[in-house]
């Protein structure tokens, strides 16, 4: 038997697992889960699973899951600078005998058991400035993991001061000062908030540095903190969180500006000015702006590359019966399983959950059977049926109030896609034919997509008057806002030469070059994508499928041209000669082919096989 190579990270992970602690791998030198797992959801005490993980990534950091009555307290250096060294010393004294480790940032972690009847949630800065809490669904990085953050000058190891030597349920109980702080988290906090209400405690990017630090300072002043204390806290927040940090003089200027107000004076001035959103809100009617130099550029994130963006609103429009909803369900199925996209076999869909809103198809007789046929993981997909009224009854969801949909998206683990079918059925009081009303609803929907990071896909129909409309952008039913508001709009049409072949073609894409048109078919077995792009564009698919091009002057002229060419030559004309003549007469070959189908031209190969032969067109019944 070959002995396993020594790995301090693996050894520690196995040691903790043997004590009953659930662990999982993080990316080397980072706090984020290794992409080969689902993060803390996969945390395990199974030694074979753990060994397999660290065999694949030997230098993976260790993530230690909390919850089930176990919490971890993450105390940053900012806590000492804000509350004083004596407060931190008292916490450490009250936590004697508790497992403790130091962090690369100069702070420390403490591990406790909660008393019966006390519940805790993950939070950042809620129980105190510079103090984060990890509970159910949370985790911490543990020794001997390594942390590197070049933007903050961090490069060091996590080190046990008092290592964990017991099972989770045998930890010492949290001290009373921490339990009381947890109970008070729903009350107004007397410590400065993190990032102006941002509960993540994460980096503060350009464009938000001044307003965030001002918000922190304002909250501290309202609580009675001195100018020196405010300045000290802002310097810590600036140094550890601002990317890049502001200059020391700029931080001092913010602290001095806020400190000139008396603690209650600022709140009184805000009230008198009608600032209903609190002391840090700008006066009503004042412009809200950001300097573009402070706006960091971002890359577009994609659900389906160059077709459906994440964090944006997309519209898919087409006539009834073409399989639009089926196609969107195929997209959702691929997301639920991480299946590859049909136009890029080597590019898998991002794995995640999905929300379905449908007012047209039954969940049991249509949606579920289709998802099963498509191979979806239905455990990751939820269908929102409506909004509970609180009296045992349910109202239909409308986009007049988008809050219930937001809560639905946020409740689904890693929600990547939202299907709204048909979008017009959820507009509520908005008139779909009035641009201003529709644009307002769609703007809120687009903002919801941006804030949740999900791709919201609205399914829409085409206007019944589309036969008289030549531009596909005006064919989407209702107000032009259905095309103007989304970042991507796709149409579903029919191949003019094959009524069973469906085409998805781009109407609008203003954030990237759109992917080419693609074709699919639907039969009793399911939905089947073709393996190569098709050359049919949007106006062609929509126009010919609805009969628009059949009555167009271009098609009429092509029919006249063909009849004139073939009537004078009853034996027919070779296709290569016909193509040349059509080009000389400024007829597109695609239109000539449709004219051929309309007239009923017959085709015959003459001259044998190979280079000696050629295809000929001729009028039916003509002498040859």
C-alpha positions as CSV (number, residue, x, y, z in Angstrom):
1,X,0.0,0.0,0.0
2,X,1.4,3.4,-1.0
3,X,1.4,5.9,1.9
4,X,-0.4,9.2,1.5
5,X,1.8,12.2,1.1
6,X,1.8,14.5,4.1
7,X,-0.6,17.5,3.8
8,X,-1.1,19.7,6.8
9,X,-4.4,21.1,5.3
10,X,-5.8,17.7,4.7
11,X,-4.6,16.4,8.1
12,X,-6.4,19.3,9.9
13,X,-9.6,18.8,7.9
14,X,-9.6,15.1,8.8
15,X,-8.9,15.9,12.4
16,X,-11.8,18.3,12.6
17,X,-14.1,15.9,10.8
18,X,-13.3,13.2,13.3
19,X,-14.5,15.5,16.1
20,X,-17.8,16.0,14.2
21,X,-17.1,19.3,12.5
22,X,-18.3,19.6,8.9
23,X,-15.6,20.9,6.5
24,X,-15.3,21.6,2.8
25,X,-12.5,23.0,0.5
26,X,-12.1,26.7,-0.4
27,X,-10.0,28.1,-3.2
28,X,-6.3,28.2,-2.4
29,X,-5.4,31.4,-0.5
30,X,-9.0,32.6,-0.6
31,X,-12.3,32.5,1.3
32,X,-14.5,31.5,-1.6
33,X,-15.6,27.9,-2.0
34,X,-13.7,25.7,-4.5
35,X,-15.7,25.5,-7.7
36,X,-15.8,21.7,-7.5
37,X,-18.4,21.9,-4.7
38,X,-21.6,23.7,-3.8
39,X,-19.9,25.4,-0.9
40,X,-21.1,25.0,2.6
41,X,-24.0,22.9,1.4
42,X,-21.5,20.1,0.6
43,X,-19.7,20.4,4.0
44,X,-19.0,16.9,5.2
45,X,-17.5,14.7,8.0
46,X,-16.9,11.8,5.6
47,X,-13.1,11.2,5.5
48,X,-13.3,9.6,2.0
49,X,-15.0,12.6,0.6
50,X,-12.6,15.0,2.3
51,X,-9.6,13.0,1.1
52,X,-11.0,13.1,-2.5
53,X,-11.3,16.9,-2.3
54,X,-7.8,17.6,-1.1
55,X,-6.4,15.0,-3.5
56,X,-7.8,17.2,-6.3
57,X,-6.8,20.5,-4.7
58,X,-4.0,19.8,-2.2
59,X,-3.5,23.5,-1.3
60,X,-7.2,24.2,-0.8
61,X,-8.1,26.3,2.3
62,X,-10.4,24.8,4.9
63,X,-13.9,26.0,5.3
64,X,-15.5,25.1,8.7
65,X,-19.3,25.0,8.7
66,X,-21.2,26.7,11.5
67,X,-24.8,26.4,12.6
68,X,-26.9,23.9,14.5
69,X,-26.4,26.0,17.7
70,X,-22.7,26.7,16.9
71,X,-21.5,30.2,16.1
72,X,-18.2,31.8,15.2
73,X,-17.4,35.4,16.1
74,X,-15.0,37.2,13.7
75,X,-13.5,40.2,15.5
76,X,-11.6,42.6,13.3
77,X,-9.0,45.1,14.5
78,X,-11.6,47.8,13.8
79,X,-13.5,46.6,16.9
80,X,-10.6,47.5,19.2
81,X,-10.1,50.9,17.5
82,X,-13.8,51.7,17.9
83,X,-14.7,50.3,21.3
84,X,-11.2,50.4,22.8
85,X,-8.7,47.7,23.9
86,X,-10.4,47.3,27.3
87,X,-13.7,46.1,25.6
88,X,-11.8,43.5,23.5
89,X,-9.8,42.4,26.5
90,X,-13.1,41.8,28.4
91,X,-14.4,39.7,25.5
92,X,-11.3,37.6,25.5
93,X,-11.4,37.2,29.3
94,X,-15.1,36.1,29.2
95,X,-14.1,33.6,26.4
96,X,-11.4,31.8,28.3
97,X,-11.4,28.1,27.4
98,X,-13.1,28.9,24.0
99,X,-11.4,27.8,20.8
100,X,-9.6,30.8,19.3
101,X,-7.5,31.4,16.2
102,X,-5.8,34.5,14.7
103,X,-6.5,35.7,11.2
104,X,-4.2,37.2,8.6
105,X,-5.9,40.6,9.0
106,X,-4.8,40.8,12.7
107,X,-8.1,39.9,14.1
108,X,-9.3,36.6,15.7
109,X,-12.1,34.0,15.6
110,X,-13.9,32.7,18.7
111,X,-16.2,29.6,18.6
112,X,-19.2,29.2,20.9
113,X,-22.3,27.1,21.6
114,X,-25.6,29.0,21.9
115,X,-27.9,28.3,24.9
116,X,-31.2,26.6,24.2
117,X,-33.8,29.0,22.9
118,X,-31.4,31.5,21.4
119,X,-31.1,31.7,17.6
120,X,-28.6,33.6,15.5
121,X,-28.3,34.5,11.9
122,X,-25.2,35.3,9.8
123,X,-24.4,39.0,10.0
124,X,-21.7,41.5,9.3
125,X,-21.3,44.5,11.7
126,X,-24.8,44.1,13.2
127,X,-23.8,43.1,16.7
128,X,-20.9,45.6,16.7
129,X,-18.7,47.5,14.3
130,X,-15.9,45.2,13.2
131,X,-17.6,42.1,14.5
132,X,-19.1,39.5,12.2
133,X,-21.2,36.5,13.2
134,X,-21.4,33.2,11.4
135,X,-24.3,30.8,12.3
136,X,-26.7,28.6,10.3
137,X,-25.5,28.4,6.7
138,X,-22.3,30.2,7.4
139,X,-18.7,29.2,7.6
140,X,-15.2,30.5,8.6
141,X,-11.7,29.8,7.2
142,X,-9.6,27.9,9.7
143,X,-5.9,27.1,10.3
144,X,-3.6,26.3,8.7
145,X,-5.3,28.0,5.7
146,X,-3.6,30.9,4.1
147,X,-5.1,34.3,3.2
148,X,-3.9,36.6,0.5
149,X,-5.5,39.9,-0.6
150,X,-2.9,42.0,-2.4
151,X,-5.3,45.1,-2.6
152,X,-5.2,45.3,1.2
153,X,-1.6,44.1,1.7
154,X,-2.7,40.8,3.4
155,X,-0.6,37.7,3.1
156,X,-0.5,35.4,6.1
157,X,-1.8,32.2,7.7
158,X,-4.7,31.5,10.1
159,X,-3.2,30.1,13.3
160,X,-4.7,28.3,16.2
161,X,-4.3,30.0,19.6
162,X,-6.6,27.6,21.3
163,X,-7.4,24.8,18.9
164,X,-10.7,23.0,18.6
165,X,-10.4,19.8,20.6
166,X,-14.1,18.9,21.2
167,X,-17.3,18.1,19.3
168,X,-19.5,21.1,18.2
169,X,-22.1,20.4,20.9
170,X,-19.4,20.4,23.6
171,X,-18.2,24.0,23.0
172,X,-18.4,26.5,25.9
173,X,-21.5,28.6,25.9
174,X,-21.3,32.1,24.5
175,X,-20.7,34.8,27.1
176,X,-23.6,36.9,28.2
177,X,-22.4,40.1,26.4
178,X,-22.5,38.2,23.1
179,X,-25.8,36.6,23.7
180,X,-27.3,40.0,24.6
181,X,-25.8,41.5,21.5
182,X,-27.4,38.8,19.3
183,X,-30.8,39.4,20.9
184,X,-30.4,43.1,20.2
185,X,-29.5,42.7,16.6
186,X,-33.1,43.6,15.5
187,X,-32.9,46.8,17.6
188,X,-31.1,50.0,16.5
189,X,-27.4,49.3,16.8
190,X,-25.3,51.7,18.8
191,X,-22.2,50.9,16.8
192,X,-21.5,52.3,13.3
193,X,-22.9,50.2,10.5
194,X,-20.8,48.5,7.8
195,X,-20.7,50.2,4.5
196,X,-23.7,52.5,4.9
197,X,-26.2,49.7,5.4
198,X,-24.3,47.1,3.3
199,X,-24.4,44.1,5.5
200,X,-21.7,42.2,3.7
201,X,-18.8,44.1,5.1
202,X,-17.1,43.6,1.7
203,X,-15.0,45.9,-0.4
204,X,-16.2,49.5,-1.0
205,X,-15.6,50.2,-4.8
206,X,-14.9,53.5,-6.4
207,X,-18.0,55.6,-6.7
208,X,-19.2,54.6,-3.3
209,X,-16.3,55.4,-1.0
210,X,-17.2,58.9,0.0
211,X,-20.9,58.3,0.6
212,X,-20.2,55.0,2.5
213,X,-17.7,56.6,4.8
214,X,-19.9,59.6,5.3
215,X,-22.8,57.2,6.2
216,X,-20.6,55.4,8.7
217,X,-19.5,58.7,10.3
218,X,-23.0,60.0,10.4
219,X,-24.3,57.0,12.3
220,X,-21.4,57.1,14.7
221,X,-22.1,60.9,15.4
222,X,-25.7,60.2,15.9
223,X,-24.7,57.7,18.6
224,X,-22.5,60.3,20.3
225,X,-19.1,59.1,19.2
226,X,-16.3,61.7,19.4
227,X,-14.6,63.2,16.4
228,X,-11.4,61.3,17.2
229,X,-13.3,58.0,17.4
230,X,-15.1,58.7,14.1
231,X,-11.8,59.5,12.4
232,X,-10.1,56.3,13.8
233,X,-13.0,54.1,12.6
234,X,-13.0,55.7,9.1
235,X,-9.3,55.2,8.7
236,X,-9.7,51.5,9.5
237,X,-12.7,51.2,7.1
238,X,-10.8,53.1,4.4
239,X,-7.6,51.1,4.8
240,X,-9.3,47.6,4.9
241,X,-12.3,48.0,2.6
242,X,-12.0,50.9,0.1
243,X,-10.7,49.9,-3.3
244,X,-8.5,51.8,-3.7
245,X,-8.3,53.7,-0.4
246,X,-9.0,57.4,-0.2
247,X,-6.1,59.7,0.9
248,X,-5.8,60.2,4.7
249,X,-6.6,63.9,4.2
250,X,-9.9,63.0,2.5
251,X,-10.9,60.7,5.3
252,X,-10.0,63.4,7.9
253,X,-12.1,65.9,5.9
254,X,-15.1,63.5,6.0
255,X,-14.7,62.9,9.8
256,X,-14.3,66.7,10.5
257,X,-17.3,67.6,8.3
258,X,-19.7,65.2,10.1
259,X,-18.2,65.8,13.6
260,X,-19.2,69.5,13.5
261,X,-22.8,68.5,14.2
262,X,-24.1,67.8,17.6
263,X,-25.4,64.3,17.9
264,X,-29.1,65.3,17.9
265,X,-28.7,68.4,15.7
266,X,-28.1,66.4,12.6
267,X,-31.2,64.3,13.1
268,X,-33.2,67.4,13.7
269,X,-31.9,69.1,10.6
270,X,-32.7,66.0,8.5
271,X,-36.3,65.9,9.9
272,X,-36.8,69.6,9.2
273,X,-35.6,69.2,5.6
274,X,-38.1,66.3,5.1
275,X,-35.4,63.7,4.7
276,X,-37.6,60.7,5.4
277,X,-34.9,58.2,4.6
278,X,-32.7,59.2,7.6
279,X,-29.9,61.5,8.5
280,X,-27.6,60.5,5.7
281,X,-30.1,61.1,2.8
282,X,-29.6,64.0,0.5
283,X,-32.2,66.8,0.5
284,X,-35.3,66.1,-1.6
285,X,-35.0,67.4,-5.1
286,X,-31.2,67.4,-5.1
287,X,-29.5,65.6,-7.9
288,X,-28.1,62.1,-7.3
289,X,-25.0,61.6,-9.4
290,X,-21.6,59.8,-9.6
291,X,-18.5,60.8,-11.4
292,X,-17.8,58.4,-14.2
293,X,-14.1,58.3,-13.2
294,X,-15.4,56.5,-10.0
295,X,-17.4,53.9,-11.9
296,X,-15.4,50.7,-12.4
297,X,-16.0,49.0,-15.8
298,X,-17.7,45.6,-15.6
299,X,-17.9,42.7,-18.0
300,X,-21.3,41.4,-19.1
301,X,-22.2,38.2,-17.3
302,X,-24.1,35.6,-19.4
303,X,-26.7,33.0,-18.7
304,X,-26.5,31.9,-22.4
305,X,-23.4,33.6,-24.0
306,X,-24.4,36.4,-26.4
307,X,-28.1,35.5,-26.1
308,X,-29.4,35.9,-22.6
309,X,-27.4,38.1,-20.1
310,X,-27.5,37.6,-16.3
311,X,-28.8,40.5,-14.3
312,X,-30.8,41.8,-17.3
313,X,-34.3,41.6,-18.8
314,X,-34.7,39.6,-22.0
315,X,-37.8,39.3,-24.1
316,X,-38.6,36.2,-26.3
317,X,-41.5,36.9,-28.7
318,X,-43.4,34.9,-31.3
319,X,-46.8,33.7,-32.4
320,X,-48.7,31.1,-30.4
321,X,-47.9,27.4,-31.0
322,X,-44.2,27.9,-31.9
323,X,-42.8,26.5,-28.7
324,X,-41.5,29.7,-27.1
325,X,-42.4,28.5,-23.6
326,X,-41.0,25.0,-24.3
327,X,-37.7,26.6,-25.5
328,X,-37.4,28.7,-22.3
329,X,-38.1,25.6,-20.2
330,X,-35.2,24.0,-22.1
331,X,-33.0,26.9,-21.0
332,X,-34.2,26.5,-17.3
333,X,-33.5,22.7,-17.5
334,X,-30.0,23.3,-18.7
335,X,-29.4,25.7,-15.9
336,X,-30.7,23.3,-13.3
337,X,-28.3,20.6,-14.4
338,X,-25.4,22.6,-15.8
339,X,-26.0,21.1,-19.2
340,X,-24.1,22.5,-22.3
341,X,-25.7,25.1,-24.5
342,X,-26.8,23.8,-28.0
343,X,-24.6,26.3,-29.9
344,X,-21.5,25.7,-27.7
345,X,-21.2,22.1,-26.6
346,X,-18.0,22.9,-24.6
347,X,-19.7,25.7,-22.7
348,X,-22.0,24.6,-19.8
349,X,-24.9,26.6,-18.5
350,X,-24.2,28.1,-15.0
351,X,-25.6,25.7,-12.4
352,X,-28.4,27.2,-10.3
353,X,-32.1,27.5,-9.5
354,X,-35.0,29.0,-11.4
355,X,-38.4,30.6,-10.9
356,X,-41.4,30.0,-13.2
357,X,-44.4,32.3,-13.5
358,X,-47.0,31.1,-16.0
359,X,-50.6,32.1,-16.6
360,X,-51.0,30.0,-19.8
361,X,-49.8,26.4,-19.1
362,X,-50.8,24.0,-16.4
363,X,-48.1,23.0,-13.9
364,X,-49.1,19.4,-13.7
365,X,-50.1,18.5,-17.2
366,X,-47.7,20.7,-19.2
367,X,-44.8,22.3,-17.2
368,X,-43.7,19.3,-15.1
369,X,-43.9,16.8,-18.0
370,X,-41.8,19.1,-20.2
371,X,-39.2,19.6,-17.5
372,X,-39.0,15.9,-17.0
373,X,-38.6,15.3,-20.8
374,X,-35.8,17.9,-20.9
375,X,-34.0,16.2,-18.0
376,X,-34.3,19.1,-15.5
377,X,-33.6,18.9,-11.8
378,X,-37.0,19.9,-10.6
379,X,-35.8,20.2,-7.0
380,X,-34.0,23.4,-8.1
381,X,-37.1,24.9,-9.9
382,X,-40.1,26.6,-8.2
383,X,-43.3,27.8,-9.8
384,X,-44.8,30.9,-8.1
385,X,-48.6,30.5,-8.2
386,X,-49.5,33.8,-6.6
387,X,-49.3,35.9,-3.4
388,X,-50.8,34.8,-0.1
389,X,-53.3,37.2,1.4
390,X,-52.9,36.0,5.0
391,X,-56.4,34.7,5.3
392,X,-55.9,31.4,3.6
393,X,-56.6,32.8,0.1
394,X,-54.2,33.8,-2.7
395,X,-54.0,36.7,-5.1
396,X,-52.5,36.6,-8.5
397,X,-49.1,38.2,-8.7
398,X,-48.9,41.4,-10.7
399,X,-45.9,43.5,-11.4
400,X,-47.6,46.5,-9.8
401,X,-45.9,45.3,-6.7
402,X,-42.6,43.6,-7.5
403,X,-41.7,42.8,-3.8
404,X,-43.3,39.3,-3.7
405,X,-41.3,38.3,-6.8
406,X,-38.1,39.7,-5.2
407,X,-38.7,37.6,-2.1
408,X,-39.4,34.5,-4.3
409,X,-36.1,35.0,-6.2
410,X,-34.1,35.5,-3.1
411,X,-35.6,32.4,-1.5
412,X,-34.3,30.1,-4.3
413,X,-30.8,29.0,-3.8
414,X,-28.5,30.6,-6.4
415,X,-31.4,31.7,-8.7
416,X,-30.1,32.1,-12.2
417,X,-33.3,32.4,-14.3
418,X,-36.8,33.7,-14.0
419,X,-39.5,32.9,-16.7
420,X,-42.6,35.1,-16.9
421,X,-45.1,33.6,-19.4
422,X,-46.8,35.6,-20.8
423,X,-45.4,38.9,-19.6
424,X,-48.5,40.8,-20.6
425,X,-50.5,38.6,-18.2
426,X,-48.6,40.0,-15.2
427,X,-48.7,43.8,-16.0
428,X,-51.5,44.5,-13.6
429,X,-53.0,48.0,-13.9
430,X,-50.5,49.0,-16.6
431,X,-51.9,49.3,-20.1
432,X,-49.6,47.2,-22.4
433,X,-50.3,49.6,-25.3
434,X,-49.3,52.7,-23.4
435,X,-45.5,53.2,-23.6
436,X,-45.1,55.2,-20.4
437,X,-47.0,52.7,-18.2
438,X,-45.3,49.7,-19.8
439,X,-41.8,51.2,-19.6
440,X,-42.3,51.9,-15.8
441,X,-43.2,48.3,-15.1
442,X,-40.4,46.9,-17.3
443,X,-37.9,49.3,-15.7
444,X,-38.7,47.9,-12.3
445,X,-38.3,44.4,-13.7
446,X,-35.0,45.3,-15.2
447,X,-33.8,46.7,-11.9
448,X,-34.9,43.6,-10.1
449,X,-32.8,41.5,-12.5
450,X,-29.8,43.7,-11.8
451,X,-30.2,43.6,-8.0
452,X,-30.7,39.8,-7.8
453,X,-28.3,38.9,-10.6
454,X,-30.9,36.6,-12.2
455,X,-31.7,36.6,-15.9
456,X,-35.4,37.5,-16.2
457,X,-36.9,36.1,-19.4
458,X,-40.3,37.5,-20.4
459,X,-42.3,35.6,-23.0
460,X,-44.4,37.7,-25.3
461,X,-46.7,37.4,-28.4
462,X,-46.5,39.1,-31.8
463,X,-48.9,41.7,-32.9
464,X,-51.7,40.3,-35.0
465,X,-51.3,43.2,-37.4
466,X,-47.7,42.1,-38.0
467,X,-48.5,41.1,-41.6
468,X,-48.5,44.8,-42.6
469,X,-45.3,45.7,-40.6
470,X,-41.9,45.4,-42.2
471,X,-39.6,45.9,-39.2
472,X,-39.5,43.1,-36.6
473,X,-38.9,45.5,-33.7
474,X,-42.5,46.7,-34.1
475,X,-44.0,43.2,-34.3
476,X,-43.8,42.5,-30.5
477,X,-47.3,42.9,-29.2
478,X,-48.1,46.0,-27.2
479,X,-46.1,49.1,-26.6
480,X,-42.7,49.6,-28.2
481,X,-41.4,49.6,-24.6
482,X,-41.4,45.8,-24.8
483,X,-38.5,46.1,-27.2
484,X,-36.9,49.4,-25.9
485,X,-36.6,48.4,-22.2
486,X,-35.0,45.0,-22.3
487,X,-31.3,44.6,-23.2
488,X,-32.0,41.6,-25.4
489,X,-35.0,40.7,-27.6
490,X,-35.3,37.5,-29.5
491,X,-38.0,36.4,-31.9
492,X,-39.2,32.9,-32.6
493,X,-40.5,32.3,-36.2
494,X,-40.8,29.5,-38.8
495,X,-38.5,28.6,-41.6
496,X,-40.3,29.7,-44.8
497,X,-39.2,26.5,-46.5
498,X,-39.9,24.1,-43.6
499,X,-43.0,24.7,-41.5
500,X,-41.8,22.3,-38.8
501,X,-38.5,24.1,-38.3
502,X,-38.5,26.9,-35.7
503,X,-36.0,29.8,-35.8
504,X,-34.8,31.9,-32.9
505,X,-33.4,35.1,-34.3
506,X,-32.3,38.4,-32.8
507,X,-34.4,41.6,-32.8
508,X,-32.2,43.6,-30.4
509,X,-29.0,43.1,-28.5
510,X,-27.3,46.4,-27.2
511,X,-24.7,44.9,-24.9
512,X,-22.8,42.6,-27.2
513,X,-22.7,41.2,-30.7
514,X,-25.7,38.8,-30.8
515,X,-25.2,35.1,-31.4
516,X,-26.4,33.9,-34.8
517,X,-29.9,32.5,-35.6
518,X,-30.4,29.0,-34.4
519,X,-33.1,26.4,-35.3
520,X,-34.9,23.8,-33.3
521,X,-37.8,21.3,-33.8
522,X,-40.4,19.9,-31.4
523,X,-41.9,16.5,-31.7
524,X,-43.6,13.9,-29.4
525,X,-40.2,13.1,-27.9
526,X,-39.2,16.6,-27.0
527,X,-37.3,19.7,-28.2
528,X,-34.3,19.2,-30.4
529,X,-31.7,21.9,-31.3
530,X,-29.7,21.8,-34.5
531,X,-26.0,21.6,-34.3
532,X,-25.1,24.5,-36.6
533,X,-26.3,28.1,-37.1
534,X,-28.9,28.8,-39.7
535,X,-28.8,31.8,-42.1
536,X,-32.4,32.9,-41.6
537,X,-32.7,36.4,-40.2
538,X,-35.4,37.8,-38.0
539,X,-37.4,39.7,-40.6
540,X,-37.4,36.7,-42.9
541,X,-38.6,34.3,-40.3
542,X,-41.3,36.5,-39.0
543,X,-42.4,38.0,-42.3
544,X,-42.6,34.9,-44.4
545,X,-44.1,32.8,-41.6
546,X,-46.9,35.3,-41.2
547,X,-47.4,35.8,-44.9
548,X,-45.9,39.3,-45.0
549,X,-43.3,38.7,-47.6
550,X,-45.7,36.6,-49.8
551,X,-47.6,39.8,-50.5
552,X,-44.5,42.1,-50.7
553,X,-43.6,43.9,-53.9
554,X,-40.1,42.2,-53.9
555,X,-41.8,38.7,-54.0
556,X,-44.2,39.8,-56.7
557,X,-41.4,41.1,-58.8
558,X,-39.4,37.9,-58.3
559,X,-42.4,35.9,-59.5
560,X,-42.7,38.0,-62.6
561,X,-39.0,37.7,-63.2
562,X,-39.0,33.9,-62.9
563,X,-42.1,33.5,-65.2
564,X,-40.5,35.8,-67.8
565,X,-37.2,33.8,-67.8
566,X,-38.8,30.3,-67.9
567,X,-41.7,31.1,-70.3
568,X,-39.3,32.1,-73.1
569,X,-37.2,29.0,-72.5
570,X,-39.7,26.2,-72.0
571,X,-36.9,23.6,-71.7
572,X,-35.9,25.5,-68.5
573,X,-32.9,27.4,-67.3
574,X,-29.8,26.1,-65.5
575,X,-29.7,27.3,-61.9
576,X,-26.2,28.8,-62.3
577,X,-27.5,30.9,-65.2
578,X,-30.6,31.8,-63.3
579,X,-28.5,33.0,-60.3
580,X,-26.5,35.2,-62.6
581,X,-29.5,36.7,-64.3
582,X,-31.2,37.3,-60.9
583,X,-28.2,39.1,-59.5
584,X,-28.0,41.3,-62.6
585,X,-31.7,42.2,-62.0
586,X,-31.1,43.0,-58.3
587,X,-33.2,40.1,-57.0
588,X,-32.0,38.3,-53.8
589,X,-31.7,34.6,-54.4
590,X,-33.6,33.9,-51.2
591,X,-36.6,35.8,-52.6
592,X,-36.2,34.0,-55.9
593,X,-36.4,30.6,-54.0
594,X,-39.6,31.8,-52.3
595,X,-41.0,32.8,-55.7
596,X,-40.1,29.4,-57.0
597,X,-42.1,27.8,-54.2
598,X,-45.1,30.1,-54.8
599,X,-45.2,29.5,-58.6
600,X,-44.6,25.8,-58.3
601,X,-41.5,25.6,-60.4
602,X,-40.1,22.1,-60.9
603,X,-36.5,21.0,-60.6
604,X,-34.5,18.4,-62.5
605,X,-30.9,17.4,-62.7
606,X,-29.6,17.0,-66.2
607,X,-26.3,15.9,-67.7
608,X,-25.4,13.1,-65.3
609,X,-23.7,13.1,-61.9
610,X,-20.7,15.2,-60.8
611,X,-19.3,18.2,-62.7
612,X,-20.9,17.2,-66.0
613,X,-24.4,17.6,-64.6
614,X,-26.4,20.7,-63.5
615,X,-29.8,21.5,-61.8
616,X,-32.4,23.1,-64.0
617,X,-35.7,24.9,-63.2
618,X,-38.7,24.7,-65.5
619,X,-42.4,25.5,-65.6
620,X,-44.6,22.4,-64.9
621,X,-46.0,20.9,-68.1
622,X,-43.7,22.8,-70.4
623,X,-42.3,20.9,-73.4
624,X,-38.7,20.0,-72.9
